[in-house]
Structures are given as C-alpha cells and as structure tokens.
Amino acid sequence: MSQKAHEIYEEAYRVWNPNKVDTFRGFGIEMVMGERSGNRFCDLDQNEYINMHSNGGVFNLGHKNEEVMEALIEGARLVDAGNHYFPSEYKNQLCEAVLKVSPDSMKYVYFLNGGGEANDAAIKFARKATGRKRIISLCCAFHGSTGLSMMAGEENMVKFFHMEVDPALNTHIAYNDLEELEEVLKMNDTAAVLIETIPATAGFPMPIENYHKSVEVLAHKYGALYIADEVQTGLMRSGDMWCCCKLGAEPDIITTGKGLSGGYYPMSGVIMNEKAGGWLKEDGFAHVSSFNSAELGCIVANKAMEILSRPTTKENVAMLTDVFDKGLHEIQSRYSDFLLEIRQCGVIMGLKTAHPMGGPLLMQNLMRNGVWAMMANFDKSAIQFKPGLLMNKETACEVLNRLEAAMKLTVEGM
Ligand SMILES: Cc1ncc(COP(=O)(O)O)c(C=O)c1O
C-alpha cells in the first residue's frame, strides 16, 4: 500500500469511520479508490478491479458513464437544484420517463435523494392512503437507515440507536411465507406490506413461484397497499425495468434509487398509483424537502433513464444473464461441495456457499484476483454478484475466470 493510501486510511480511522475501516481491515481489505471508468476501478497503487457490486446498483451504468457525465456538466451550466415549490420541464420529463416504463396504474412519481428516504416517504403515503399504521416487512430485508425505513428493517439496527420497534406498528415476517403474512393481515390494521423484491442483504434468495402476485392479492384482500422496494432490483437489473413486474405483480407503490442517479447525483423515487398518491391532490406541501426533484438531479436521471430504457441495454442484460448462468453452473460443477446455490434473476445474483463465512472468504479472495464483490451482510455464507448492466461479454468471462481462481483459493484455504 502506498504512503498516500496509508495516510488516508489512518486519517479515515481517526475522523471518518473507525469501525468501518477496522471491519474491512479484518477481512484483509484496504481500499482507497483511485481512477475509475466503466466496470473497473483502480486503487491508489494502480491495482485494477472489476466492480461486481456496483454499489448495490449505483453503478448500473458503470463508473463515470460518459453520457451521464456530459448531462451532468451541461445540466450544471443550465440549472442548479431549482426550487421545490415550482414545476419544471426537467421534473415533468423525468416523471413521464419513469411512468412510461411502469405499470399503467401508476400515476405520480415523487423524487427524493436516497432509497431510505424513498421508503420512509412510501410508508407515510401508504398510511395516509389507508388511514392505518401497521407496516409488514421481511425480517431479512434492508430498506435504509432513515427513521421509518429503518423500523421496517432488521431489529439490531433499530436497537443500536435505542429506538423502539412498536409491534403494533411494525411486523416482521419470514420471506416466502404467505400464511404468516395472511395471519397478520387478518387483523385488518395494516397500511402496507413492504417487500424488497429479492432481498439483497440476505444474498438474493429467490422467491417461491407467484410470491409477489400473492403478496399483492393478499394485501388488497385485507385493505392494505403493496410497496415494492426496487432500490436494488429495479432499473433493468432483472432484465425488465421492475423486477416485481417481471415476476407478475403490480404494486401500489414502487420505490427506486441507487442507479437512478447514474452514479452521480443522488436521486430516488416513489412511484404511486392513484390511491397511494391521492394525498398530492389534498395537500401538496405535506411532504417537502429542499432537494426533492432537484432540477440538476432530474437532468442526470433523465439521461440514466434514457440509457436504461434502450433496447440495446435490455439485450445486453439478456446476454450477461446467459453468460453468467452458463459460467456459474460450470464453476459449480467443479466446486459443488462449496458452491451450494446459484441464485439468479437476470443479473441479480447471489452465490450461497457451504461455509458459514463463505461470503467474506470469497470477497477477500476475489479482491486478491481483481474483483470487488460484497458479501451478504445478513447471511455471511453468501455473496452478492451485481455486474454493471452494460458490461461486455469479454469482461463477464474475465469475472468468471477470476471467480474460479478465488474459489480455488477459498476451498484450499479451508
Ligand atoms: C433494497 C434497499 N432499499 C433501500 C436502501 C437504502 O438506500 P439508500 O442507501 O440510498 O438510502 C438500500 C441500500 O442499500 C437497499 O439496498
């Protein structure tokens, strides 16, 4: 590690985030990002890595996507954040672009700054729409670190900051368990069922057949709304714009974020049908934030949406889906004792291993082989695999070769 990287690390330990620095050091990972472009980035010592985490989807279009960068630069000459009190052509354009690729029942889009904030807002909007308070969510999901979205997530995070999960307001259920869901819904006090379409932090365990459609039907049967958290699974990662729709469901609210920013300007969105968005007619000032629908963000997101909506992007995701499907199964045939499950829906991928710490072990050995991928925090036996959507076939094959080398190292070291 260069002197400069070392100094940055020591200072980060002092003033930025001692435990985060320590945790990754514990896994043998010390990374200060340097140059970056497309699906690759370097550390300060010019070691190159292929990005297979994509920051959960922030880098869906790769690092420093040229078209998005141009839109940002041009946009900055043209506008600034604008004023959230006034409409603008860029805001309208982005609403139209998002609605065009969403179910016909969707009527409004509310733009915010991050995924957690979008889920917070979605919960509020569902409570307003139904006049009820209870939010049902999965125990294995992560919806953000802000107030209401944190409450809907794992309890340890809530307790850490001495907040209370009120069991009358928040109920956590098991993934894929429709009976448990119906038992709670029968109390007829649920505002919304909030489901991360395929839970990333659990290592992308796949849903049972018709799971999301059943969630939708059950929620409506008992007067609740269905919110699909598509912050990671949306924006073409499944091969369709929204993974929940690909899997046959039509939610009342879809939340999106990460890749909507094109990797540059923080943007998230709450897409709503008439029922969920009805409050916008009653009191448009009820949920405000200074940077909501920031004009520069809208310009950047418009470009990201344009790229994501291109047929060539869909075709590339289909190509990558095939390459990873075949390649991962070939690797599994040689490491079947270690690689227990390949979970895949488009390029939403999770690798479940036989070792309880298989995720961090693979993460470390992938790093040694020039690939950055992130373990699944709620299931350390698994690792998440999320390539950029525009990655070419050659790079995907390179990833597979490096994965096999990392797997060899991991298995030999066990
Ligand atoms: C599924 C999901 N929802 C919400 C969030 C929160 O998004 P943000 O970090 O932008 O607040 C995340 C972040 O990782 C996420 O993975």
Ligand as a Chemical Component Dictionary entry (heavy atoms), coordinates in Angstrom:
data_LIG
# 
_chem_comp.id                   LIG 
_chem_comp.type                 NON-POLYMER 
_chem_comp.pdbx_formal_charge   0 
_chem_comp.three_letter_code    LIG 
# 
loop_
_chem_comp_atom.comp_id 
_chem_comp_atom.atom_id 
_chem_comp_atom.alt_atom_id 
_chem_comp_atom.type_symbol 
_chem_comp_atom.charge 
_chem_comp_atom.model_Cartn_x 
_chem_comp_atom.model_Cartn_y 
_chem_comp_atom.model_Cartn_z 
_chem_comp_atom.pdbx_ordinal 
LIG C1 C1 C 0 -33.199 -2.625 -1.017 1  
LIG C2 C2 C 0 -32.722 -1.327 -0.478 2  
LIG N1 N1 N 0 -33.614 -0.405 -0.113 3  
LIG C3 C3 C 0 -33.221 0.789  0.362  4  
LIG C4 C4 C 0 -31.897 1.094  0.522  5  
LIG C5 C5 C 0 -31.487 2.430  1.068  6  
LIG O1 O1 O 0 -30.996 3.229  0.068  7  
LIG P1 P1 P 0 -30.029 4.457  0.427  8  
LIG O2 O2 O 0 -28.753 3.868  0.928  9  
LIG O3 O3 O 0 -29.887 5.189  -0.861 10 
LIG O4 O4 O 0 -30.744 5.250  1.475  11 
LIG C6 C6 C 0 -30.931 0.166  0.147  12 
LIG C7 C7 C 0 -29.495 0.486  0.296  13 
LIG O5 O5 O 0 -28.614 -0.309 0.202  14 
LIG C8 C8 C 0 -31.355 -1.073 -0.352 15 
LIG O6 O6 O 0 -30.467 -1.998 -0.689 16 
# 
loop_
_chem_comp_bond.comp_id 
_chem_comp_bond.atom_id_1 
_chem_comp_bond.atom_id_2 
_chem_comp_bond.value_order 
_chem_comp_bond.pdbx_ordinal 
LIG C1 C2 SING 1  
LIG C2 N1 SING 2  
LIG C2 C8 DOUB 3  
LIG N1 C3 DOUB 4  
LIG C3 C4 SING 5  
LIG C4 C5 SING 6  
LIG C4 C6 DOUB 7  
LIG C5 O1 SING 8  
LIG O1 P1 SING 9  
LIG P1 O2 DOUB 10 
LIG P1 O3 SING 11 
LIG P1 O4 SING 12 
LIG C6 C7 SING 13 
LIG C6 C8 SING 14 
LIG C7 O5 DOUB 15 
LIG C8 O6 SING 16 
# 
